Amino acid sequence: MRSTALLGWSGRSAAPDPREVRARIVRGSDLVEPVCEPLPHAGAGWSMLLRGGQDPPWIAWVEPSGPDHASEAPPEIAGAPWVLGVETLLGDPSRPESWLERYRSMARVLGECGAGEAMLDPTTGRWFAGGTLRDLCAGDAEPSLDLLWSVRVARRAGSHLAWIATEGLQRCGRLELEMIEVPHELADAAAATIDALAALLVEGGAATGTAWQVGPRHQVALRTVQEAIEKLAPGAPGSLEDRRRASAGEDPSLADRAVVCDPRPRGAWTEGWVPPVDLLREVAAGTVAIYRGRHERERVRRLAARSREDLARLSERHGSATDPPPGRLRVAIDHAEGSCWMEVVGRAASGVLGQAIDVDGRALSGSPAEIVPWSAVIDWEWTLPEGRFGPTDVAALRQALEDPPR
């Protein structure tokens, strides 16, 4: 696993006190009888190493805020003179949920030490400020694992293909994932697919060179970068030349990355490894689901339970006993073989009328409508012209239903 660093901006005139930072780190970690060692540091500020017991060591440092951090920065850092940095490993490679708690502990250290004006994750380039930073640090927060990585889409002028890649999976002890030669019109679907596959990969995933079942009807294969780019045109997005350009002329590391491909090589004249276009088309059309890992299933179940009352109020306000709500509302319930999705076709007392649907979203033949009590709903999806909404999107769903764009 690679270490993770977070940077927080302090609006105080004096630099964060190293004694306070040390105390906050010790309180937010499992360091035992911690030993603090000063580290060499050029210019204003300070740097130290904290270690003790079996918990991974921490590094903390303070430096003046400068223009290097200004790219896409939120307005909250304007005039903040100091940057406090903390760095450590995310924790046990076998317990993904522990990674999120360690990440949030790092963020809390920054906030408690007065460096909570804004926070930057340099690995993903993601900024947190204001409400997003408060939500991350809140005790009842339910962040998704995808907080730990980002997905970027690279397009090149003159090319109709895109290169999709993650940044951040290496700090989870996993290979970074990519797709290359993705048609532009499927780039958004490819990014969503890579994001979903990354969540599966961190909980176990698959080895390169083997077929990987990622949904009820779909498999993909992870291939090495060398295999996948073998037949790419020079300069194409994701080619070796393109990667060298992106790394300022240096030879890029290929061993820590894998390319998501169709499970079988394809080609009219010579076969090569290509993206899983059939899967991407179905993801774009919303007609296929990618499996979720255990952490995400449990997280969604908890969020669905919290959102039941809001979902009930919105469906009652915008539907009737005989007419379903606008768009398409589907709910999931527990089933002997896992979960079962039902399409809402009407309203019932303390619940909805639902009809079981198959993996393609079609009503099962001979399946009657049945009452689904709200208390049984473990997941839901409401599709409107504005997009698809789920248990994490209640506020956005309410706005789409009650204040649609004109």
Secondary structure, DSSP 8 states (H G I E B T S, - for coil): ---EEEEEEE-SSS---HHHHHHHHHHTS--SS-EEEE----SSSEEEEEEETTEEEEEEEEEE--GGG-TT--GGGTT--EEEEEEE----TT-HHHHHHHHHHHHHHHHHTT--SEEEETTTTEEEEHHHHHHHHSTT----GGGG-EEEEEE-TT-SEEEEEEESGGGGTS-EEEEEEEEGGGHHHHHHHHHHHHHHHTTT---TTSEEE-SSS-EEEEEEHHHHTTT--TTSTTSHHHHHHHTTTS----TTEEEEE-SS-B-SSS-B----HHHHHHHHHT-------HHHHHHHHHHHHHHHHHHHHHHHHS--SSS--SSEEEEEEEETTEEEEEEEEEEETTEEEEEEB-TTS-B-TT---EEEEGGGEEEEEEEETTEEE-TT-HHHHHHHHHS---
